[in-house]
Amino acid sequence: MTPSWSWLSGNTFRSDRRLFLRLAAGVTGAGLAAGGCAALPPIFRSQSPEDAEDPIIAGIKLIGDYALAVGGYPLSIEAVGLVTGLPGTGSDPPNSPYRAALLEEMEKRGVVYPNQVLASKDTEMVVVRGYLRPGIQKGDRFDIELRVPLHSDCQSLRGGWLMETRLRQYADIKSQVLEGKVMALAQGAVLVDPSADGERDRLKLTRGRVLGGGIAAESRKLGLAIRPEHQNVMNSAQIGNAINQRFHTFEGGIKHGVATPETDKYIELVVHPRYKDNAERYMRVVRALPIKENPSQAVARLALLERQLLDPITAATAAIKLEALGKESAKALAKGAAASDPEVRFYAAEALAYLDDGNAVAPLAEAALHPAFRAYALTALSAMDDYAAGEALRELLDQESAETRYGAFRALWAMNEHDPLIRGENMNGEFSYHLLETKARPMVHVTRSFRAEVVLFGPDQRLLTPLMLEAGQDIQVFSKRDDEITVSRISVDDEQKRVVSTRLDDVIRAVVALGGNYPDVVQMLQQAKARQNLESRFEIDALPASGRTYDRKSDDEDKDERQFTIANPLPGLFARPGKDDDDRRKKKSSHHDDGDDTPSLFDKLTDLF
């Protein structure tokens, strides 16, 4: 039963630990709607030196010459919340703005004796933070980060449950912190690093995540801010028309353009479905659109871009500009996808994929085998509706590389989460569970970002006995005989047991049947690997990454020895909050918290409470 505030209203406080398993808390309050769209840097100019030599092309202007992209960075939202169900590792929080805010909310919810609830060692007050990705839609899920405030005596958040919390944006305007409207709700089981233990790991034990625990209360739309020297109604309308001629969506069977000129300064954009996992690329393509060009200019520019595509130095920019032209550039891109140069081949195939052209599949499947290309190639394949793209991703599930296998799995999930091959099961609403038949050696994969998920590559994996493992604070997994395992849950009232085979699948199902959640299962798996009870490969967040260098010498000693790094931003499908995304956040968010006690805007709200 999910805890709720209504259960507490009208009930008197009791010290029984079971009471705290049903507590809930969050931060609310009337607020102002806070903005917060950070501008993306300019990416494209309309002309290269070669452009300037051709008088036909010289006068063509791209949208990027007139407008900057906005809303392309994660938006930080925060709150104070309550974690319950702790095994005596919580604390009574000291007086602070956090406590005052939480007490006020508990009283609004009808909680009787809120100070006594907070004083219990089975509860802990936490600062809650989430990041709304660019283009996130209402109802979409995202990860939640938790930290215990400075000076807390909390020992650990392990085993806890974050009760419903309302997250808002805060803005620092003229030295005054303003509170925005509720932008998301969050709740769920708290995942703490399973390897953390003892006083030396106290910082890790008082940090946690709720995977997919946040639900966006509204959509974040992207937009274009027109440069001051070009701000007029005519330019705004022309830019909107140029975008809508290239991109549209369907709502209720009715075709709609993605761009809405709101004013002479701003154009609102809806993310096209094909770019749902790569919003930054979408904005690059939009800004590469010509505002207006006649047929002769279009032919001349297409020929120029085709020549630039075949040159590794200009291939990345040319591919984006060709992608912006739509289907008419498919022939030129197909020529690039068949080129001998690996960089040219990749950039051309990636652009073709977003045009849903089947010529992209083979070169992208090949590119996915190399670490430098992998994240971009897999994301591009996932954006296609082509059957061959799905088949290519299925074949990649059999690769030995953990990144390739799991990356292909996630790409298939993004392509169609209802695909019978990867659909999996919902384990009591706690996590998604997947059993895959693959040809490579067995592997177990779990996540600490994106969503709570366990994937078994190879369904017949087994645990080695004898063993003694913990799955959370109440569930024990042990063996008395070589061919069977006992899963036991001991509570105040009774003891429940399940006797199963040594098959890992059976053990996981028994843990869930006894009330185990995702953190419990992850803890058991990590212990099993550390104690050599799991022979299979065990991976956590084996995600393709950005910033890797491609070395031509690795393919052919006779080729150019130049190294290069992929110029594209990491797609959102494989972004890891707290790692790949951190540099970008730090640049654009003055209130980023990277696991330390750096004050955020939320920390400055003393005077508001």
VMD Tcl script that draws the C-alpha trace (Angstrom):
set ca {
  {0.00 0.00 0.00}
  {1.46 3.37 -1.04}
  {1.61 5.77 1.93}
  {-0.53 8.89 1.64}
  {-1.31 12.00 3.64}
  {-5.00 11.10 3.90}
  {-4.12 8.06 6.00}
  {-2.50 10.29 8.62}
  {-5.19 12.95 8.82}
  {-7.34 12.32 11.87}
  {-4.95 9.70 13.29}
  {-3.05 10.39 16.49}
  {0.70 9.88 16.65}
  {1.92 6.49 17.81}
  {5.50 5.30 18.30}
  {4.80 2.01 16.49}
  {7.26 1.78 13.59}
  {4.53 0.68 11.20}
  {2.98 4.13 11.50}
  {5.99 5.72 9.88}
  {5.77 3.46 6.86}
  {2.60 5.35 6.00}
  {3.81 8.92 6.42}
  {4.12 11.34 3.56}
  {5.49 14.83 3.15}
  {6.26 17.44 0.54}
  {6.77 21.11 -0.02}
  {3.98 23.31 -1.28}
  {2.99 26.94 -1.11}
  {1.60 29.52 -3.41}
  {4.27 30.68 -5.81}
  {5.14 32.56 -8.89}
  {5.63 30.88 -12.22}
  {9.39 30.86 -12.67}
  {11.00 30.81 -16.07}
  {14.39 29.37 -16.69}
  {15.37 28.67 -20.26}
  {19.09 28.88 -20.83}
  {20.26 29.87 -24.25}
  {22.20 27.39 -26.35}
  {25.38 28.69 -27.98}
  {25.28 29.58 -31.67}
  {26.06 26.50 -33.75}
  {25.73 27.37 -37.42}
  {26.55 30.25 -39.67}
  {24.97 30.17 -43.09}
  {28.18 30.66 -45.03}
  {31.58 29.00 -45.21}
  {34.44 30.50 -47.27}
  {33.29 28.29 -50.13}
  {29.76 29.72 -49.82}
  {31.04 33.23 -50.28}
  {32.62 32.32 -53.62}
  {29.21 31.43 -55.07}
  {27.03 34.54 -55.51}
  {23.90 32.38 -55.81}
  {24.38 30.98 -52.29}
  {25.91 34.03 -50.64}
  {22.59 35.68 -49.80}
  {20.97 32.66 -48.12}
  {20.28 33.13 -44.42}
  {19.71 30.30 -41.96}
  {17.50 30.47 -38.89}
  {20.68 30.27 -36.81}
  {21.72 33.66 -38.18}
  {18.56 35.24 -36.79}
  {17.77 33.30 -33.61}
  {19.25 31.48 -30.63}
  {17.84 28.30 -29.13}
  {16.46 28.49 -25.58}
  {15.32 25.84 -23.12}
  {18.03 23.39 -24.15}
  {19.44 22.66 -20.70}
  {18.15 20.70 -17.69}
  {15.98 22.76 -15.37}
  {16.69 22.29 -11.66}
  {13.67 21.92 -9.37}
  {13.81 21.41 -5.60}
  {11.85 20.78 -2.44}
  {12.14 19.47 1.10}
  {10.64 16.04 1.76}
  {10.30 13.24 4.28}
  {11.81 9.76 4.05}
  {10.04 7.14 6.16}
  {10.43 3.45 6.96}
  {14.05 3.73 8.12}
  {15.36 1.04 10.53}
  {16.24 3.50 13.29}
  {18.88 5.33 11.23}
  {17.04 8.64 10.96}
  {17.23 11.68 13.22}
  {15.30 14.58 14.69}
  {16.24 17.47 12.36}
  {17.40 20.70 14.01}
  {15.43 23.91 13.66}
  {15.95 25.36 10.20}
  {14.01 26.76 7.23}
  {13.76 23.17 5.97}
  {12.07 21.95 9.13}
  {9.74 24.95 9.23}
  {8.64 24.31 5.64}
  {8.08 20.61 6.26}
  {6.11 21.19 9.46}
  {3.89 23.71 7.69}
  {3.14 21.22 4.94}
  {2.44 18.39 7.37}
  {-0.06 20.58 9.20}
  {-1.77 21.42 5.91}
  {-2.04 17.71 5.24}
  {-3.76 17.13 8.56}
  {-0.92 15.25 10.27}
  {-1.40 15.18 14.02}
  {1.69 15.89 16.18}
  {4.09 16.53 13.27}
  {6.99 17.37 15.62}
  {6.77 13.91 17.16}
  {6.76 12.36 13.69}
  {9.96 14.21 12.78}
  {11.56 13.24 16.10}
  {11.33 9.54 15.28}
  {14.51 7.67 14.29}
  {12.46 5.97 11.59}
  {12.06 9.20 9.60}
  {14.44 11.71 8.07}
  {14.03 15.12 6.48}
  {15.78 15.40 3.10}
  {16.44 17.95 0.39}
  {14.93 16.69 -2.85}
  {16.18 17.69 -6.28}
  {15.36 16.79 -9.86}
  {16.26 17.99 -13.34}
  {13.62 18.45 -16.04}
  {15.29 17.58 -19.33}
  {14.76 19.73 -22.42}
  {11.49 18.90 -24.12}
  {10.15 16.74 -21.28}
  {6.41 16.15 -21.59}
  {3.73 16.24 -18.91}
  {3.56 12.82 -17.27}
  {7.13 11.84 -18.23}
  {9.28 10.36 -15.47}
  {12.73 11.43 -14.37}
  {15.21 10.65 -11.58}
  {15.12 12.24 -8.15}
  {18.19 12.98 -6.03}
  {18.10 13.13 -2.22}
  {20.54 14.46 0.33}
  {20.40 14.90 4.06}
  {20.91 18.57 5.11}
  {24.15 19.65 6.72}
  {24.41 19.07 10.49}
  {21.93 16.18 10.41}
  {22.61 13.17 12.66}
  {21.11 10.75 10.14}
  {23.14 7.56 9.73}
  {21.62 6.17 6.54}
  {18.70 6.52 4.11}
  {18.87 2.85 3.13}
  {15.51 1.12 3.24}
  {13.59 4.39 3.16}
  {10.67 5.62 1.11}
  {10.37 9.19 -0.13}
  {6.81 10.33 0.41}
  {5.01 12.49 -2.14}
  {6.96 15.70 -2.57}
  {6.14 18.73 -4.71}
  {9.11 20.18 -6.56}
  {9.43 23.76 -7.73}
  {11.89 26.04 -9.45}
  {13.52 28.87 -7.54}
  {14.92 32.05 -9.09}
  {17.41 34.51 -7.64}
  {16.23 37.94 -8.81}
  {17.79 41.12 -7.43}
  {19.06 39.27 -4.34}
  {15.58 37.94 -3.65}
  {14.73 34.25 -4.00}
  {11.34 33.70 -5.66}
  {9.38 30.47 -5.41}
  {7.82 29.07 -8.57}
  {4.81 26.86 -9.18}
  {4.79 23.10 -8.69}
  {6.49 21.55 -11.72}
  {6.68 17.89 -10.65}
  {5.67 15.35 -8.01}
  {8.08 12.77 -6.61}
  {7.91 9.67 -4.44}
  {9.31 6.14 -4.26}
  {11.85 3.73 -2.80}
  {15.23 5.28 -2.03}
  {18.25 3.66 -3.70}
  {21.46 4.08 -1.71}
  {24.82 2.80 -2.96}
  {24.64 -0.90 -1.99}
  {28.41 -1.04 -1.45}
  {28.38 1.77 1.13}
  {28.81 0.60 4.71}
  {29.91 2.00 8.05}
  {30.89 5.45 9.27}
  {33.52 5.92 6.55}
  {30.74 5.78 3.93}
  {28.30 7.98 5.83}
  {28.22 10.59 3.05}
  {27.18 7.92 0.54}
  {24.66 6.48 2.97}
  {22.97 9.87 3.38}
  {22.64 10.41 -0.39}
  {20.14 8.54 -2.50}
  {18.10 8.37 -5.67}
  {14.55 7.49 -6.59}
  {14.83 6.16 -10.12}
  {12.04 7.48 -12.28}
  {10.43 8.79 -9.10}
  {9.62 12.21 -10.51}
  {6.59 12.91 -12.72}
  {6.54 16.15 -14.70}
  {3.45 18.25 -13.96}
  {3.79 20.17 -17.21}
  {5.68 20.01 -20.49}
  {8.84 21.98 -21.17}
  {8.75 23.48 -24.63}
  {11.81 24.61 -26.50}
  {12.00 27.88 -28.33}
  {13.94 30.36 -30.41}
  {14.88 33.84 -29.19}
  {15.27 36.22 -32.10}
  {18.38 38.38 -31.97}
  {17.65 42.05 -31.13}
  {18.71 43.36 -34.55}
  {16.23 41.01 -36.27}
  {13.24 41.41 -33.97}
  {10.15 42.21 -36.00}
  {6.87 40.50 -36.79}
  {7.84 39.68 -40.37}
  {11.03 37.83 -39.39}
  {9.22 35.95 -36.65}
  {6.54 34.82 -39.11}
  {9.07 33.84 -41.79}
  {11.07 31.77 -39.33}
  {7.90 30.04 -38.11}
  {6.83 29.27 -41.68}
  {10.26 27.86 -42.58}
  {10.16 25.51 -39.59}
  {6.58 24.38 -40.18}
  {7.28 23.58 -43.83}
  {9.91 21.10 -42.61}
  {8.45 19.76 -39.33}
  {4.92 18.96 -38.22}
  {3.07 16.68 -35.82}
  {-0.43 15.19 -35.74}
  {-2.92 15.76 -32.95}
  {-6.24 13.99 -33.21}
  {-5.48 13.26 -36.84}
  {-4.98 16.95 -37.62}
  {-1.64 18.16 -38.93}
  {0.04 20.91 -36.93}
  {3.30 22.74 -37.46}
  {5.77 22.55 -34.58}
  {6.51 26.30 -34.45}
  {4.30 29.02 -33.01}
  {5.55 32.62 -33.32}
  {4.47 34.08 -29.98}
  {5.91 37.57 -30.42}
  {8.43 39.37 -32.58}
  {11.06 38.17 -30.11}
  {10.17 34.54 -29.41}
  {9.00 31.41 -31.27}
  {7.77 28.42 -29.30}
  {8.68 24.92 -30.55}
  {7.16 21.51 -29.96}
  {9.72 18.70 -30.04}
  {9.18 16.53 -33.11}
  {8.56 12.89 -32.01}
  {11.54 11.60 -33.99}
  {13.84 13.71 -31.82}
  {12.25 12.95 -28.45}
  {15.51 11.42 -27.17}
  {17.80 13.92 -28.86}
  {16.36 17.40 -28.34}
  {19.69 19.14 -28.78}
  {20.12 17.69 -32.25}
  {16.61 18.82 -33.07}
  {17.53 22.39 -32.20}
  {20.65 22.17 -34.33}
  {18.65 20.98 -37.29}
  {16.02 23.70 -36.81}
  {18.67 26.39 -36.71}
  {20.23 24.97 -39.90}
  {17.02 25.57 -41.88}
  {17.16 28.30 -44.55}
  {14.66 31.07 -43.86}
  {13.95 31.54 -47.54}
  {15.63 30.35 -50.73}
  {14.54 30.09 -54.37}
  {14.83 26.87 -56.44}
  {18.15 27.80 -58.03}
  {19.64 28.59 -54.62}
  {18.36 25.28 -53.23}
  {20.00 23.30 -56.06}
  {23.30 25.16 -55.73}
  {23.39 24.80 -51.94}
  {22.55 21.09 -52.10}
  {25.48 20.54 -54.47}
  {27.80 22.48 -52.17}
  {26.68 20.56 -49.08}
  {27.21 17.26 -50.87}
  {30.84 18.23 -51.55}
  {31.30 19.37 -47.95}
  {29.82 16.12 -46.64}
  {32.53 14.07 -48.34}
  {35.27 16.05 -46.58}
  {35.85 14.80 -42.99}
  {36.66 18.36 -41.87}
  {33.22 19.72 -42.82}
  {31.17 16.50 -42.73}
  {29.53 17.06 -39.32}
  {28.12 20.50 -40.17}
  {27.18 19.52 -43.72}
  {25.26 16.47 -42.48}
  {23.13 18.60 -40.14}
  {22.38 21.10 -42.89}
  {21.45 18.30 -45.28}
  {19.22 16.74 -42.63}
  {17.47 20.10 -42.30}
  {16.59 20.00 -46.00}
  {14.58 16.80 -45.53}
  {14.01 14.02 -48.04}
  {15.49 15.96 -50.95}
  {18.94 15.49 -49.41}
  {18.61 11.70 -49.04}
  {20.55 10.92 -52.23}
  {23.53 13.05 -51.17}
  {23.50 11.58 -47.67}
  {23.30 8.03 -49.04}
  {26.46 8.74 -51.05}
  {28.16 9.86 -47.84}
  {26.93 6.79 -45.94}
  {28.71 4.61 -48.52}
  {31.99 6.59 -48.37}
  {35.26 4.96 -47.34}
  {36.05 7.51 -44.63}
  {34.53 6.33 -41.27}
  {33.79 9.87 -40.08}
  {31.97 10.83 -43.27}
  {30.12 7.53 -43.27}
  {28.94 7.99 -39.69}
  {27.74 11.60 -39.95}
  {25.89 10.89 -43.20}
  {24.22 7.74 -41.84}
  {23.19 9.51 -38.62}
  {21.45 12.26 -40.61}
  {19.77 9.65 -42.83}
  {18.38 7.89 -39.77}
  {16.50 11.00 -38.68}
  {15.01 11.08 -42.19}
  {13.97 7.44 -41.61}
  {15.96 6.26 -44.63}
  {16.91 2.57 -44.69}
  {20.36 3.35 -46.12}
  {21.34 4.43 -42.61}
  {20.92 1.03 -40.95}
  {24.02 -0.91 -42.05}
  {26.60 1.86 -41.45}
  {25.04 2.77 -38.09}
  {25.01 -0.87 -36.93}
  {28.70 -1.01 -37.84}
  {29.39 2.31 -36.09}
  {27.68 1.09 -32.90}
  {30.50 -1.43 -32.44}
  {33.01 1.40 -31.88}
  {32.93 3.26 -28.53}
  {33.34 6.70 -30.15}
  {30.23 6.33 -32.31}
  {28.10 4.03 -30.15}
  {25.78 6.38 -28.24}
  {24.93 8.41 -31.33}
  {24.50 5.42 -33.64}
  {22.20 3.57 -31.24}
  {20.07 6.65 -30.61}
  {19.75 7.29 -34.33}
  {18.66 3.69 -34.96}
  {16.08 3.97 -32.16}
  {14.56 7.03 -33.88}
  {13.74 5.06 -37.04}
  {10.48 3.35 -37.95}
  {12.32 1.07 -40.39}
  {11.99 -2.67 -39.57}
  {15.64 -3.23 -40.49}
  {16.70 -0.80 -37.76}
  {14.96 -2.90 -35.15}
  {16.58 -6.06 -36.50}
  {20.01 -4.44 -36.38}
  {19.47 -3.51 -32.72}
  {18.33 -7.05 -31.90}
  {21.52 -8.45 -33.40}
  {23.59 -6.07 -31.28}
  {22.12 -7.69 -28.14}
  {24.44 -10.64 -28.85}
  {27.65 -8.61 -28.70}
  {30.12 -9.27 -25.86}
  {30.52 -5.56 -25.10}
  {28.31 -4.66 -22.12}
  {27.80 -1.14 -23.45}
  {26.76 -2.39 -26.86}
  {24.36 -4.99 -25.47}
  {22.67 -2.79 -22.93}
  {22.80 0.23 -25.23}
  {20.97 -1.79 -27.89}
  {18.41 -2.86 -25.28}
  {17.70 0.72 -24.27}
  {17.51 1.80 -27.91}
  {14.94 -0.95 -28.58}
  {12.98 0.19 -25.53}
  {13.00 3.78 -26.84}
  {11.93 2.58 -30.28}
  {8.98 0.58 -28.93}
  {8.69 -0.22 -25.23}
  {5.87 -2.67 -26.03}
  {8.05 -4.85 -28.26}
  {7.53 -8.41 -26.90}
  {11.28 -9.03 -26.97}
  {12.09 -6.30 -24.45}
  {8.71 -5.43 -22.91}
  {9.46 -7.27 -19.65}
  {7.30 -7.28 -16.53}
  {6.21 -4.68 -14.02}
  {7.29 -6.11 -10.66}
  {4.56 -4.85 -8.32}
  {5.14 -1.32 -9.53}
  {8.67 -1.39 -8.03}
  {10.80 -1.93 -11.13}
  {10.84 -3.25 -14.68}
  {12.20 -6.78 -15.11}
  {13.47 -8.25 -18.38}
  {14.69 -11.72 -19.38}
  {16.50 -11.87 -22.74}
  {17.68 -14.84 -24.76}
  {21.11 -13.85 -26.06}
  {24.08 -15.67 -27.56}
  {26.80 -13.86 -25.60}
  {27.91 -14.90 -22.12}
  {25.36 -14.27 -19.34}
  {25.15 -10.77 -17.86}
  {23.05 -9.02 -15.21}
  {22.46 -5.30 -15.66}
  {20.92 -2.84 -13.20}
  {20.53 0.92 -13.35}
  {21.09 3.83 -11.00}
  {19.58 6.38 -13.39}
  {16.77 6.75 -15.93}
  {14.42 4.11 -14.51}
  {14.40 1.21 -12.03}
  {15.23 -1.79 -14.17}
  {16.84 -5.25 -13.97}
  {17.86 -6.98 -17.21}
  {19.07 -10.58 -17.33}
  {20.93 -11.29 -20.58}
  {20.46 -15.06 -20.46}
  {17.43 -16.35 -18.52}
  {19.02 -19.48 -17.00}
  {21.61 -17.80 -14.79}
  {22.16 -19.40 -11.38}
  {23.50 -18.46 -7.97}
  {26.32 -20.51 -6.47}
  {25.80 -22.06 -3.04}
  {26.40 -21.93 -0.15}
  {25.29 -18.33 0.26}
  {23.96 -15.82 2.75}
  {22.70 -12.56 1.27}
  {20.56 -9.62 2.39}
  {17.84 -8.04 0.28}
  {17.06 -4.93 2.28}
  {16.65 -4.83 6.04}
  {14.02 -7.58 6.39}
  {14.69 -10.19 3.70}
  {17.36 -12.90 3.99}
  {18.49 -15.15 1.13}
  {20.35 -18.30 2.21}
  {20.93 -21.90 1.20}
  {20.73 -25.08 3.28}
  {21.08 -27.44 0.32}
  {23.11 -27.15 -2.87}
  {20.06 -27.25 -5.13}
  {17.69 -24.87 -3.35}
  {17.61 -21.43 -1.81}
  {15.37 -20.10 0.98}
  {14.14 -16.53 0.83}
  {12.79 -15.41 4.19}
  {11.16 -12.24 5.49}
  {10.97 -11.80 9.24}
  {8.66 -9.13 10.65}
  {7.29 -8.30 14.09}
  {4.10 -10.25 13.41}
  {5.27 -13.32 11.51}
  {7.81 -14.95 9.22}
  {7.28 -15.67 5.54}
  {9.38 -18.04 3.45}
  {9.83 -19.09 -0.15}
  {11.95 -22.10 -1.13}
  {13.13 -21.88 -4.72}
  {15.77 -23.26 -7.07}
  {19.18 -21.68 -7.56}
  {17.96 -19.95 -10.75}
  {18.51 -16.22 -10.33}
  {15.11 -15.54 -11.92}
  {13.37 -17.64 -9.24}
  {15.25 -15.89 -6.43}
  {14.44 -12.38 -7.71}
  {10.76 -13.28 -8.03}
  {10.73 -14.69 -4.48}
  {12.27 -11.48 -3.08}
  {9.61 -9.39 -4.83}
  {6.83 -11.73 -3.69}
  {7.92 -11.10 -0.08}
  {7.69 -7.35 -0.53}
  {11.20 -6.57 -1.74}
  {11.66 -3.44 -3.84}
  {14.24 -2.35 -6.38}
  {16.95 -1.24 -3.90}
  {16.53 -4.59 -2.11}
  {17.08 -6.57 -5.32}
  {20.08 -4.44 -6.33}
  {21.64 -4.92 -2.88}
  {21.22 -8.69 -3.13}
  {22.74 -8.82 -6.63}
  {25.71 -6.68 -5.69}
  {26.37 -8.79 -2.60}
  {26.10 -11.97 -4.65}
  {28.74 -10.70 -7.07}
  {31.05 -9.44 -4.32}
  {30.78 -12.74 -2.41}
  {31.34 -14.80 -5.58}
  {27.86 -16.31 -5.55}
  {27.17 -14.87 -9.01}
  {29.36 -16.14 -11.86}
  {27.65 -13.99 -14.50}
  {28.95 -10.60 -15.49}
  {27.37 -7.88 -13.33}
  {27.10 -4.33 -14.68}
  {25.64 -1.07 -13.39}
  {24.77 1.65 -15.93}
  {26.86 0.22 -18.76}
  {25.95 3.19 -20.95}
  {27.64 4.46 -24.10}
  {29.45 7.71 -23.34}
  {30.56 10.84 -25.15}
  {34.00 12.35 -25.59}
  {35.72 9.23 -26.86}
  {38.32 9.48 -29.60}
  {38.30 7.51 -32.82}
  {41.77 6.48 -34.01}
  {42.01 5.62 -37.69}
  {45.13 3.53 -37.03}
  {42.94 0.99 -35.25}
  {41.26 0.20 -38.57}
  {44.00 0.51 -41.13}
  {47.68 1.28 -40.58}
  {47.94 2.80 -44.05}
  {45.25 5.42 -43.47}
  {45.54 8.94 -42.12}
  {46.61 8.78 -38.47}
  {44.44 11.74 -37.44}
  {42.25 11.18 -34.38}
  {38.86 12.79 -33.91}
  {36.09 13.09 -31.35}
  {32.42 13.06 -32.36}
  {31.18 16.65 -32.58}
  {27.57 15.94 -31.56}
  {26.15 16.42 -28.04}
  {25.36 13.24 -26.10}
  {21.73 12.20 -26.77}
  {19.35 12.32 -23.84}
  {18.71 8.58 -24.23}
  {22.12 7.87 -22.69}
  {22.69 10.93 -20.50}
  {23.71 10.07 -16.94}
  {22.66 12.65 -14.34}
  {25.58 13.30 -12.04}
  {28.18 12.25 -14.60}
  {27.94 13.09 -18.31}
  {25.46 15.87 -17.61}
  {27.35 17.51 -14.74}
  {29.62 19.80 -16.74}
  {26.66 21.19 -18.63}
  {24.68 21.74 -15.45}
  {27.55 23.47 -13.68}
  {27.90 25.92 -16.54}
  {24.20 26.76 -16.68}
  {22.96 26.27 -13.12}
  {24.30 28.28 -10.21}
  {22.47 25.99 -7.79}
  {23.85 22.63 -8.91}
  {24.68 20.24 -6.10}
  {27.18 17.50 -6.90}
  {26.85 15.49 -3.72}
  {28.48 18.05 -1.42}
  {26.84 20.73 0.68}
  {27.12 23.56 -1.82}
  {24.13 25.82 -1.10}
  {21.45 26.01 -3.76}
  {18.85 28.69 -4.32}
  {16.52 26.57 -2.23}
  {19.00 26.85 0.63}
  {18.57 30.65 0.56}
  {14.87 30.59 1.37}
  {15.14 31.31 5.12}
  {13.23 34.56 4.87}
  {10.38 32.96 2.92}
  {9.47 30.61 5.75}
}
mol new
graphics top color blue
foreach p $ca { graphics top sphere $p radius 0.5 }
foreach p [lrange $ca 0 end-1] q [lrange $ca 1 end] { graphics top cylinder $p $q radius 0.2 }
display resetview
